[in-house]
Amino acid sequence: MLDLLPDLSSIYRVIADLEEQGAVRSTWTAGAGGGRKTCQLTDEGWALLRFWTERFRAEQEGLSSFFERVGSAELRQRDPP
């Protein structure tokens, strides 16, 4: 079975990068096993999230349109004359 979960060190590197960009603010909360890192989006982080959400929606619409056209063309080619 495939391991679909990312490595924790990869996640912490991404969080550190986002903190450097000012998109995320994190704090350590005491707890079992050394505690836990809690992250919050900053105003810059929310703006970044909105940007990528809009970008992915536009990509999704473009891909949907493409597959509709390809599917229609493919069906026309396969229909007997």
ZAFI-178590 format. One record per atom (N, C-alpha, C, CB): atom name; residue in one letter; x, y, z. Coordinates in steps of 0.1 Angstrom, whole numbers. Glycine has a CB too. Layout:
site:code:east:north:up
CA:a:X:Y:Z $
...
//
This chain:
site:code:east:north:up
N:m:8:-12:0 $
CA:m:0:0:0 $
C:m:9:12:0 $
CB:m:-10:0:12 $
N:l:5:22:-8 $
CA:l:13:35:-8 $
C:l:11:43:4 $
CB:l:8:43:-20 $
N:d:22:49:8 $
CA:d:22:58:20 $
C:d:19:72:14 $
CB:d:36:58:28 $
N:l:7:77:16 $
CA:l:3:90:10 $
C:l:5:102:19 $
CB:l:-12:89:6 $
N:l:10:99:31 $
CA:l:12:110:40 $
C:l:26:116:38 $
CB:l:11:105:55 $
N:p:28:129:38 $
CA:p:41:135:37 $
C:p:49:133:49 $
CB:p:40:150:33 $
N:d:62:133:47 $
CA:d:72:132:58 $
C:d:70:145:67 $
CB:d:86:131:53 $
N:l:70:143:80 $
CA:l:69:155:89 $
C:l:79:165:87 $
CB:l:69:150:104 $
N:s:92:161:84 $
CA:s:102:171:82 $
C:s:99:180:70 $
CB:s:116:164:81 $
N:s:93:174:60 $
CA:s:89:182:48 $
C:s:78:192:52 $
CB:s:83:173:37 $
N:i:69:188:61 $
CA:i:59:198:65 $
C:i:65:209:73 $
CB:i:48:190:73 $
N:y:74:206:82 $
CA:y:80:216:90 $
C:y:89:226:82 $
CB:y:89:210:101 $
N:r:95:221:71 $
CA:r:102:229:62 $
C:r:93:239:55 $
CB:r:110:221:52 $
N:v:82:234:50 $
CA:v:72:243:44 $
C:v:67:253:53 $
CB:v:60:235:38 $
N:i:64:249:66 $
CA:i:59:259:76 $
C:i:70:270:78 $
CB:i:55:252:89 $
N:a:82:265:79 $
CA:a:93:275:81 $
C:a:94:285:69 $
CB:a:107:268:83 $
N:d:93:280:57 $
CA:d:93:288:45 $
C:d:82:298:46 $
CB:d:92:280:32 $
N:l:70:294:49 $
CA:l:58:303:50 $
C:l:60:313:61 $
CB:l:45:295:52 $
N:e:66:309:72 $
CA:e:69:319:83 $
C:e:79:329:78 $
CB:e:75:312:95 $
N:e:89:325:70 $
CA:e:99:335:65 $
C:e:92:345:55 $
CB:e:110:327:58 $
N:q:82:340:48 $
CA:q:75:349:39 $
C:q:65:358:46 $
CB:q:68:340:28 $
N:g:62:355:59 $
CA:g:53:363:67 $
C:g:38:358:65 $
CB:g:53:377:63 $
N:a:37:346:59 $
CA:a:23:341:56 $
C:a:17:333:68 $
CB:a:23:332:44 $
N:v:26:328:77 $
CA:v:22:320:88 $
C:v:29:324:101 $
CB:v:25:305:85 $
N:r:22:324:112 $
CA:r:28:326:125 $
C:r:26:314:133 $
CB:r:22:339:132 $
N:s:37:309:140 $
CA:s:35:296:147 $
C:s:40:298:161 $
CB:s:43:285:140 $
N:t:35:290:170 $
CA:t:39:290:184 $
C:t:39:275:189 $
CB:t:29:298:193 $
N:w:47:273:199 $
CA:w:48:260:205 $
C:w:39:259:217 $
CB:w:63:256:208 $
N:t:31:249:218 $
CA:t:22:247:229 $
C:t:27:235:237 $
CB:t:7:246:225 $
N:a:29:237:250 $
CA:a:34:226:259 $
C:a:24:215:258 $
CB:a:37:231:273 $
N:g:29:203:259 $
CA:g:21:191:260 $
C:g:29:178:260 $
CB:g:11:191:248 $
N:a:22:167:259 $
CA:a:28:154:259 $
C:a:38:153:248 $
CB:a:18:143:259 $
N:g:49:146:250 $
CA:g:59:144:239 $
C:g:66:157:234 $
CB:g:52:138:228 $
N:g:67:167:243 $
CA:g:74:179:239 $
C:g:65:190:234 $
CB:g:84:176:229 $
N:g:53:188:232 $
CA:g:44:198:228 $
C:g:40:197:213 $
CB:g:50:211:230 $
N:r:34:208:209 $
CA:r:29:208:195 $
C:r:30:222:189 $
CB:r:14:203:194 $
N:k:33:223:176 $
CA:k:34:235:170 $
C:k:20:239:164 $
CB:k:44:234:158 $
N:t:16:251:168 $
CA:t:3:256:163 $
C:t:5:267:154 $
CB:t:-6:261:175 $
N:c:-1:267:142 $
CA:c:1:277:132 $
C:c:-11:285:129 $
CB:c:6:270:119 $
N:q:-9:297:125 $
CA:q:-20:306:121 $
C:q:-16:314:109 $
CB:q:-24:316:133 $
N:l:-26:315:100 $
CA:l:-23:324:88 $
C:l:-23:338:92 $
CB:l:-34:321:77 $
N:t:-14:346:87 $
CA:t:-14:360:89 $
C:t:-23:367:78 $
CB:t:1:366:88 $
N:d:-24:380:78 $
CA:d:-31:386:67 $
C:d:-25:383:53 $
CB:d:-31:402:69 $
N:e:-11:382:53 $
CA:e:-4:379:41 $
C:e:-7:364:37 $
CB:e:11:381:43 $
N:g:-9:356:47 $
CA:g:-12:342:44 $
C:g:-26:340:39 $
CB:g:-11:334:57 $
N:w:-35:348:44 $
CA:w:-49:347:38 $
C:w:-49:352:24 $
CB:w:-59:355:47 $
N:a:-42:363:21 $
CA:a:-41:368:8 $
C:a:-35:358:-2 $
CB:a:-33:381:7 $
N:l:-24:351:3 $
CA:l:-18:340:-5 $
C:l:-28:329:-8 $
CB:l:-5:335:2 $
N:l:-35:325:3 $
CA:l:-45:314:1 $
C:l:-56:318:-9 $
CB:l:-52:311:15 $
N:r:-61:331:-8 $
CA:r:-71:335:-18 $
C:r:-65:335:-32 $
CB:r:-75:350:-15 $
N:f:-52:340:-34 $
CA:f:-46:339:-47 $
C:f:-46:325:-53 $
CB:f:-32:345:-46 $
N:w:-41:316:-45 $
CA:w:-39:302:-50 $
C:w:-53:295:-52 $
CB:w:-31:294:-41 $
N:t:-63:299:-44 $
CA:t:-76:293:-46 $
C:t:-82:298:-59 $
CB:t:-85:297:-34 $
N:e:-81:311:-62 $
CA:e:-86:316:-74 $
C:e:-78:310:-86 $
CB:e:-84:331:-75 $
N:r:-65:309:-85 $
CA:r:-57:303:-95 $
C:r:-61:288:-98 $
CB:r:-42:303:-91 $
N:f:-63:280:-88 $
CA:f:-66:266:-90 $
C:f:-80:265:-95 $
CB:f:-66:259:-76 $
N:r:-89:274:-91 $
CA:r:-103:274:-97 $
C:r:-102:276:-112 $
CB:r:-112:284:-90 $
N:a:-94:286:-116 $
CA:a:-93:290:-130 $
C:a:-87:278:-138 $
CB:a:-84:302:-132 $
N:e:-77:272:-132 $
CA:e:-71:260:-138 $
C:e:-81:249:-140 $
CB:e:-59:255:-130 $
N:q:-89:247:-129 $
CA:q:-99:236:-130 $
C:q:-109:239:-141 $
CB:q:-106:235:-116 $
N:e:-114:251:-142 $
CA:e:-123:255:-152 $
C:e:-117:252:-166 $
CB:e:-128:269:-151 $
N:g:-105:256:-168 $
CA:g:-98:254:-181 $
C:g:-97:240:-184 $
CB:g:-84:261:-181 $
N:l:-93:232:-174 $
CA:l:-92:217:-177 $
C:l:-105:211:-180 $
CB:l:-85:210:-165 $
N:s:-115:215:-172 $
CA:s:-129:209:-175 $
C:s:-133:213:-189 $
CB:s:-139:215:-165 $
N:s:-131:225:-193 $
CA:s:-135:229:-207 $
C:s:-127:221:-217 $
CB:s:-132:244:-209 $
N:f:-114:219:-215 $
CA:f:-106:211:-224 $
C:f:-111:197:-225 $
CB:f:-91:211:-219 $
N:f:-114:190:-214 $
CA:f:-118:177:-214 $
C:f:-132:175:-220 $
CB:f:-118:171:-200 $
N:e:-141:185:-219 $
CA:e:-154:185:-225 $
C:e:-152:185:-240 $
CB:e:-162:197:-221 $
N:r:-143:194:-245 $
CA:r:-140:195:-260 $
C:r:-134:183:-265 $
CB:r:-132:207:-263 $
N:v:-124:177:-258 $
CA:v:-117:165:-263 $
C:v:-127:154:-263 $
CB:v:-105:162:-254 $
N:g:-135:152:-252 $
CA:g:-145:142:-252 $
C:g:-155:142:-263 $
CB:g:-152:142:-238 $
N:s:-160:154:-266 $
CA:s:-169:156:-277 $
C:s:-163:152:-290 $
CB:s:-175:170:-277 $
N:a:-151:157:-293 $
CA:a:-144:154:-305 $
C:a:-141:139:-306 $
CB:a:-131:162:-306 $
N:e:-137:133:-295 $
CA:e:-134:119:-295 $
C:e:-147:111:-299 $
CB:e:-129:115:-282 $
N:l:-158:115:-293 $
CA:l:-171:108:-296 $
C:l:-175:109:-310 $
CB:l:-182:113:-287 $
N:r:-173:121:-316 $
CA:r:-177:124:-330 $
C:r:-168:115:-339 $
CB:r:-175:139:-334 $
N:q:-156:113:-336 $
CA:q:-147:106:-344 $
C:q:-150:91:-344 $
CB:q:-132:108:-340 $
N:r:-156:86:-333 $
CA:r:-159:72:-331 $
C:r:-172:68:-336 $
CB:r:-158:68:-316 $
N:d:-181:78:-338 $
CA:d:-195:76:-344 $
C:d:-193:71:-358 $
CB:d:-204:88:-343 $
N:p:-200:61:-362 $
CA:p:-200:56:-376 $
C:p:-207:67:-385 $
CB:p:-207:42:-377 $
N:p:-202:68:-397 $
CA:p:-208:78:-406 $
C:p:-223:75:-410 $
CB:p:-200:80:-419 $
//
